[in-house]
Amino acid sequence: MDDGPIRLRLEVTDACHGCGVCVEVCPRNAIAMRTRDGDPVAFIDTAACDLCRKCLDVCPVEAILEPYPPVWRPDDV
C-alpha cells in the first residue's frame, strides 16, 4: 500500500511561546503562527519547508527540533 510521499520534518515543541522570530527568518514562508489553547505557536508547513534549518538557529527557546535519529513521516499537508 502506497501512503504517498514521505518527508523529514522539523518539530515545534510545547516550549514555543509564539515570539515569531522563526517566521521572520524563513526564506520559504513555511512557518506561520497559529493559536493553540489560546496562545500563539509556530506551525511549519512541511510541504513548503526545504529544511534550511534557519529557524533552528534563531529560536530563543530551542522549541524547534530536528529529531535524531531522523523521523520520517507521511506528509499531512
C-alpha positions as CSV (number, residue, x, y, z in Angstrom):
1,M,0.0,0.0,0.0
2,D,1.4,3.4,-1.0
3,D,0.8,6.2,1.5
4,G,2.3,8.8,-0.7
5,P,5.5,10.8,-0.4
6,I,7.4,11.0,2.9
7,R,9.4,13.9,4.2
8,L,11.7,14.6,7.1
9,R,10.0,17.1,9.3
10,L,11.2,19.6,11.8
11,E,9.1,19.6,15.0
12,V,7.8,22.5,17.1
13,T,7.6,21.5,20.7
14,D,5.4,22.8,23.5
15,A,8.3,25.1,24.5
16,C,7.2,27.5,21.7
17,H,6.0,30.8,23.2
18,G,5.0,32.4,19.9
19,C,7.6,35.1,19.6
20,G,7.5,34.8,15.7
21,V,11.3,35.1,15.1
22,C,11.2,31.9,13.1
23,V,8.5,33.3,10.9
24,E,10.7,36.3,10.0
25,V,13.8,34.2,9.0
26,C,12.1,31.5,7.0
27,P,13.0,32.1,3.3
28,R,10.2,29.9,2.1
29,N,7.4,31.4,4.2
30,A,6.9,27.8,5.5
31,I,6.2,28.9,9.1
32,A,3.1,30.6,10.3
33,M,1.7,31.5,13.7
34,R,-1.4,29.6,14.9
35,T,-3.3,29.5,18.1
36,R,-3.1,26.6,20.5
37,D,-5.0,26.8,23.8
38,G,-5.4,30.5,23.2
39,D,-1.6,31.1,22.8
40,P,0.3,31.8,19.6
41,V,2.6,29.0,18.4
42,A,4.7,28.3,15.3
43,F,3.4,25.9,12.7
44,I,5.7,24.5,10.0
45,D,4.1,23.7,6.6
46,T,6.1,20.6,5.8
47,A,5.3,20.8,2.1
48,A,6.9,24.3,1.9
49,C,9.8,23.7,4.2
50,D,13.1,22.9,2.5
51,L,14.9,22.1,5.8
52,C,17.2,25.0,5.6
53,R,17.2,25.0,9.5
54,K,17.4,28.8,9.9
55,C,14.5,28.6,12.3
56,L,16.6,26.2,14.5
57,D,19.4,28.8,14.7
58,V,17.2,31.7,15.8
59,C,14.6,30.2,18.2
60,P,15.4,31.7,21.6
61,V,13.9,28.8,23.5
62,E,15.0,26.0,21.2
63,A,11.4,25.0,20.6
64,I,12.1,23.8,17.0
65,L,13.8,20.4,16.8
66,E,15.2,18.2,14.2
67,P,14.6,14.7,15.6
68,Y,17.6,12.5,15.9
69,P,17.7,10.0,14.6
70,P,15.6,11.5,11.8
71,V,12.0,10.6,11.9
72,W,10.3,10.0,8.6
73,R,6.5,10.6,8.5
74,P,3.9,10.8,5.8
75,D,3.1,14.3,4.6
76,D,0.0,15.6,6.3
77,V,-0.4,18.7,4.1
